[in-house]
Protein backbone atom coordinates (compact mmCIF):
# COMPACT_ATOMS: atom_id res chain seq x y z
CA UNK A 1 0.00 0.00 0.00
CA UNK A 2 2.77 2.55 0.72
CA UNK A 3 4.34 1.79 -2.66
CA UNK A 4 1.03 2.45 -4.38
CA UNK A 5 0.66 5.81 -2.59
CA UNK A 6 4.21 6.74 -3.58
CA UNK A 7 3.61 5.69 -7.19
CA UNK A 8 0.42 7.77 -7.31
CA UNK A 9 2.21 10.81 -5.93
CA UNK A 10 5.05 10.45 -8.43
CA UNK A 11 2.53 10.02 -11.25
CA UNK A 12 0.67 13.20 -10.24
CA UNK A 13 3.89 15.24 -9.98
CA UNK A 14 5.04 13.96 -13.38
CA UNK A 15 1.62 14.73 -14.88
CA UNK A 16 1.71 18.25 -13.44
CA UNK A 17 5.20 18.82 -14.82
CA UNK A 18 4.15 17.54 -18.25
CA UNK A 19 1.01 19.70 -18.20
CA UNK A 20 3.10 22.79 -17.50
CA UNK A 21 5.81 22.25 -20.13
CA UNK A 22 3.96 20.44 -22.96
CA UNK A 23 2.69 23.64 -24.57
CA UNK A 24 5.03 26.22 -23.07
CA UNK A 25 2.94 29.42 -23.01
CA UNK A 26 -0.30 27.53 -22.26
CA UNK A 27 -0.81 25.31 -19.22
CA UNK A 28 -2.87 22.16 -19.77
CA UNK A 29 -5.23 20.89 -17.08
CA UNK A 30 -3.63 18.09 -15.05
CA UNK A 31 -6.83 16.06 -15.37
CA UNK A 32 -6.37 15.99 -19.13
CA UNK A 33 -2.87 14.57 -18.84
CA UNK A 34 -3.89 11.96 -16.27
CA UNK A 35 -6.87 10.94 -18.43
CA UNK A 36 -4.68 10.56 -21.52
CA UNK A 37 -2.32 8.27 -19.60
CA UNK A 38 -4.76 6.59 -17.22
CA UNK A 39 -7.50 5.81 -19.73
CA UNK A 40 -5.45 3.52 -21.97
CA UNK A 41 -3.81 1.95 -18.91
CA UNK A 42 -7.24 1.17 -17.43
CA UNK A 43 -8.37 -0.38 -20.73
CA UNK A 44 -5.18 -2.47 -20.77
CA UNK A 45 -5.98 -3.73 -17.26
CA UNK A 46 -9.52 -4.62 -18.32
CA UNK A 47 -8.31 -6.58 -21.34
CA UNK A 48 -5.60 -8.31 -19.32
CA UNK A 49 -8.08 -9.49 -16.67
CA UNK A 50 -9.16 -13.05 -17.18
CA UNK A 51 -12.86 -13.77 -17.12
CA UNK A 52 -13.73 -16.70 -14.85
C-alpha positions as CSV (number, residue, x, y, z in Angstrom):
1,X,0.0,0.0,0.0
2,X,2.8,2.6,0.7
3,X,4.3,1.8,-2.7
4,X,1.0,2.5,-4.4
5,X,0.7,5.8,-2.6
6,X,4.2,6.7,-3.6
7,X,3.6,5.7,-7.2
8,X,0.4,7.8,-7.3
9,X,2.2,10.8,-5.9
10,X,5.1,10.4,-8.4
11,X,2.5,10.0,-11.3
12,X,0.7,13.2,-10.2
13,X,3.9,15.2,-10.0
14,X,5.0,14.0,-13.4
15,X,1.6,14.7,-14.9
16,X,1.7,18.2,-13.4
17,X,5.2,18.8,-14.8
18,X,4.1,17.5,-18.3
19,X,1.0,19.7,-18.2
20,X,3.1,22.8,-17.5
21,X,5.8,22.2,-20.1
22,X,4.0,20.4,-23.0
23,X,2.7,23.6,-24.6
24,X,5.0,26.2,-23.1
25,X,2.9,29.4,-23.0
26,X,-0.3,27.5,-22.3
27,X,-0.8,25.3,-19.2
28,X,-2.9,22.2,-19.8
29,X,-5.2,20.9,-17.1
30,X,-3.6,18.1,-15.0
31,X,-6.8,16.1,-15.4
32,X,-6.4,16.0,-19.1
33,X,-2.9,14.6,-18.8
34,X,-3.9,12.0,-16.3
35,X,-6.9,10.9,-18.4
36,X,-4.7,10.6,-21.5
37,X,-2.3,8.3,-19.6
38,X,-4.8,6.6,-17.2
39,X,-7.5,5.8,-19.7
40,X,-5.5,3.5,-22.0
41,X,-3.8,2.0,-18.9
42,X,-7.2,1.2,-17.4
43,X,-8.4,-0.4,-20.7
44,X,-5.2,-2.5,-20.8
45,X,-6.0,-3.7,-17.3
46,X,-9.5,-4.6,-18.3
47,X,-8.3,-6.6,-21.3
48,X,-5.6,-8.3,-19.3
49,X,-8.1,-9.5,-16.7
50,X,-9.2,-13.1,-17.2
51,X,-12.9,-13.8,-17.1
52,X,-13.7,-16.7,-14.9
